[in-house]
């Protein structure tokens, strides 16, 4: 862990009311942790979202669309929005946004490609701090639960919003990937 991240963690941990810069810094740290976690899941490759995908201005209309993209068999399969938001209102707003925009298309996709589901991964800051101190996921069962449950719950919401058989099939495959991934990690 570099000194900048250590100082951010100490400052934010001591602060009762984080600034926007603190929240943004936590978001970046959480993204790194969750992407590292997602790489452990068998068969999934994950990358950071491009600035265009993260802003979402051209393809999704609303800002802050996704933070990372997951691939299955080298094909885009899922868009992750990662958050450490602790406010009930902020979490509800993100969930409403997911319900309004459950699927996305990436610039790399062709018109023939199936739109991919978007998910929100909620994770507690305390879990991120613990993981940064010790990267052994088996010592952090709560972060495993939060990541897997967030993905599966978001995918269930996405499934309710589609009648497209290809989108439904992809969602069911992803739910199986996360369920199996959780089991692999806990062994």
C-alpha positions as CSV (number, residue, x, y, z in Angstrom):
1,X,0.0,0.0,0.0
2,X,1.5,3.3,-0.9
3,X,1.7,6.3,1.4
4,X,-1.0,8.3,-0.4
5,X,-3.6,5.6,0.1
6,X,-2.5,5.2,3.8
7,X,-2.9,8.9,4.4
8,X,-6.3,9.0,2.7
9,X,-7.5,6.1,4.8
10,X,-6.3,7.7,8.0
11,X,-7.8,11.1,7.2
12,X,-11.2,9.6,6.1
13,X,-11.3,7.2,9.1
14,X,-10.8,10.2,11.5
15,X,-13.4,12.4,9.7
16,X,-17.0,12.3,10.7
17,X,-18.2,14.2,7.6
18,X,-16.2,13.2,4.6
19,X,-15.6,15.8,1.8
20,X,-16.4,15.1,-1.8
21,X,-12.7,14.5,-2.4
22,X,-12.7,11.9,0.4
23,X,-15.7,10.2,-1.1
24,X,-14.1,10.1,-4.5
25,X,-10.9,8.8,-3.0
26,X,-12.8,6.0,-1.2
27,X,-14.5,5.2,-4.4
28,X,-11.2,4.7,-6.3
29,X,-9.8,2.5,-3.5
30,X,-13.0,0.4,-3.4
31,X,-12.9,0.0,-7.2
32,X,-9.4,-1.4,-6.9
33,X,-10.3,-3.8,-4.1
34,X,-13.5,-5.0,-5.9
35,X,-11.7,-5.5,-9.2
36,X,-9.0,-7.5,-7.5
37,X,-11.8,-9.6,-5.9
38,X,-13.6,-10.1,-9.2
39,X,-10.4,-11.3,-10.9
40,X,-10.5,-14.3,-8.5
41,X,-13.8,-15.5,-9.9
42,X,-13.1,-18.3,-12.3
43,X,-13.8,-17.4,-15.9
44,X,-14.2,-13.7,-15.5
45,X,-11.8,-11.0,-16.6
46,X,-12.4,-7.5,-15.3
47,X,-11.1,-4.2,-16.4
48,X,-11.6,-0.6,-15.3
49,X,-14.2,1.3,-17.3
50,X,-12.9,3.8,-19.9
51,X,-13.6,7.5,-19.2
52,X,-16.3,7.4,-21.8
53,X,-18.0,4.4,-20.1
54,X,-17.6,5.9,-16.7
55,X,-19.2,9.2,-17.7
56,X,-21.9,7.5,-19.7
57,X,-22.7,10.8,-21.4
58,X,-22.8,9.4,-25.0
59,X,-24.2,6.0,-24.6
60,X,-26.3,5.9,-21.4
61,X,-27.3,9.6,-20.9
62,X,-26.6,9.8,-17.2
63,X,-23.3,10.4,-15.5
64,X,-21.2,7.8,-13.6
65,X,-22.6,4.8,-15.4
66,X,-20.1,2.1,-14.6
67,X,-16.7,1.7,-12.9
68,X,-15.6,-1.7,-14.3
69,X,-16.5,-4.2,-17.1
70,X,-16.6,-7.9,-16.6
71,X,-16.0,-10.4,-19.5
72,X,-16.9,-14.0,-19.8
73,X,-15.1,-15.9,-22.5
74,X,-13.6,-12.6,-23.6
75,X,-17.1,-11.1,-24.4
76,X,-18.4,-8.1,-22.4
77,X,-20.9,-9.6,-19.9
78,X,-21.5,-7.1,-17.1
79,X,-21.0,-3.5,-16.1
80,X,-20.2,-2.8,-12.4
81,X,-20.9,0.4,-10.5
82,X,-19.0,0.2,-7.3
83,X,-19.9,2.2,-4.2
84,X,-19.1,2.7,-0.5
85,X,-22.1,5.0,0.0
86,X,-23.3,4.6,3.5
87,X,-26.3,6.9,3.3
88,X,-29.6,5.1,2.9
89,X,-30.8,7.8,0.5
90,X,-27.7,7.5,-1.7
91,X,-28.1,3.7,-1.9
92,X,-31.8,4.0,-2.8
93,X,-31.0,6.5,-5.5
94,X,-28.4,4.2,-7.0
95,X,-30.9,1.3,-6.9
96,X,-33.6,3.5,-8.6
97,X,-31.1,4.4,-11.3
98,X,-30.3,0.7,-11.8
99,X,-34.0,0.0,-12.2
100,X,-34.3,2.8,-14.8
101,X,-31.2,1.7,-16.7
102,X,-30.6,-2.0,-16.1
103,X,-28.7,-2.8,-19.3
104,X,-26.0,-1.0,-21.2
105,X,-24.1,-1.2,-24.5
106,X,-20.4,-0.5,-24.6
107,X,-18.7,1.3,-27.5
108,X,-16.8,-2.0,-28.3
109,X,-20.1,-3.8,-28.9
110,X,-21.8,-4.3,-32.2
111,X,-25.6,-3.8,-32.8
112,X,-25.9,-7.6,-32.9
113,X,-24.4,-8.1,-29.4
114,X,-26.7,-8.6,-26.5
115,X,-26.9,-5.6,-24.1
116,X,-25.1,-6.4,-20.8
117,X,-26.6,-6.0,-17.4
118,X,-25.5,-3.3,-15.1
119,X,-25.0,-4.0,-11.4
120,X,-24.3,-2.0,-8.3
121,X,-21.8,-3.4,-5.8
122,X,-22.3,-2.0,-2.3
123,X,-19.4,-2.6,0.0
124,X,-18.6,-1.1,3.5
125,X,-15.6,1.1,3.9
126,X,-14.6,-0.9,7.0
127,X,-14.4,-4.0,4.8
128,X,-12.2,-2.1,2.3
129,X,-9.8,-1.0,5.1
130,X,-9.6,-4.6,6.4
131,X,-8.8,-6.0,3.0
132,X,-6.2,-3.4,2.3
133,X,-4.4,-4.4,5.5
134,X,-4.6,-8.2,4.6
135,X,-5.4,-9.4,1.1
136,X,-6.4,-12.9,2.2
137,X,-10.1,-13.0,1.2
138,X,-10.7,-15.9,3.5
139,X,-10.1,-13.5,6.4
140,X,-12.8,-11.2,5.0
141,X,-16.0,-13.2,4.6
142,X,-18.1,-10.0,4.9
143,X,-16.6,-8.5,1.8
144,X,-17.2,-11.7,-0.1
145,X,-20.8,-11.7,1.0
146,X,-21.3,-8.0,0.1
147,X,-19.8,-8.3,-3.3
148,X,-21.6,-11.6,-4.2
149,X,-25.0,-10.5,-2.7
150,X,-24.8,-7.1,-4.4
151,X,-24.2,-8.6,-7.8
152,X,-26.9,-11.3,-7.4
153,X,-29.5,-8.9,-6.1
154,X,-28.7,-6.4,-8.9
155,X,-28.9,-9.2,-11.5
156,X,-32.3,-10.3,-10.1
157,X,-33.6,-6.7,-10.5
158,X,-32.2,-6.7,-14.1
159,X,-33.9,-10.0,-14.8
160,X,-37.2,-8.6,-13.8
161,X,-36.7,-5.7,-16.3
162,X,-36.2,-7.8,-19.4
163,X,-38.2,-10.1,-21.7
164,X,-35.2,-10.7,-24.0
165,X,-34.2,-14.4,-23.8
166,X,-30.6,-13.7,-24.6
167,X,-30.4,-11.1,-21.7
168,X,-32.2,-13.5,-19.4
169,X,-29.7,-16.3,-20.3
170,X,-26.7,-14.0,-19.7
171,X,-28.1,-13.0,-16.3
172,X,-28.7,-16.6,-15.2
173,X,-25.1,-17.5,-16.3
174,X,-23.7,-14.5,-14.3
175,X,-25.7,-15.5,-11.2
176,X,-24.2,-19.0,-11.4
177,X,-20.7,-17.5,-11.9
178,X,-21.0,-15.4,-8.7
179,X,-22.5,-18.3,-6.7
180,X,-19.7,-20.6,-7.8
181,X,-17.1,-17.9,-7.3
182,X,-18.2,-17.4,-3.7
183,X,-17.9,-21.2,-3.0
184,X,-14.4,-21.3,-4.6
185,X,-13.1,-18.5,-2.4
186,X,-14.5,-19.9,0.8
187,X,-12.9,-23.4,0.2
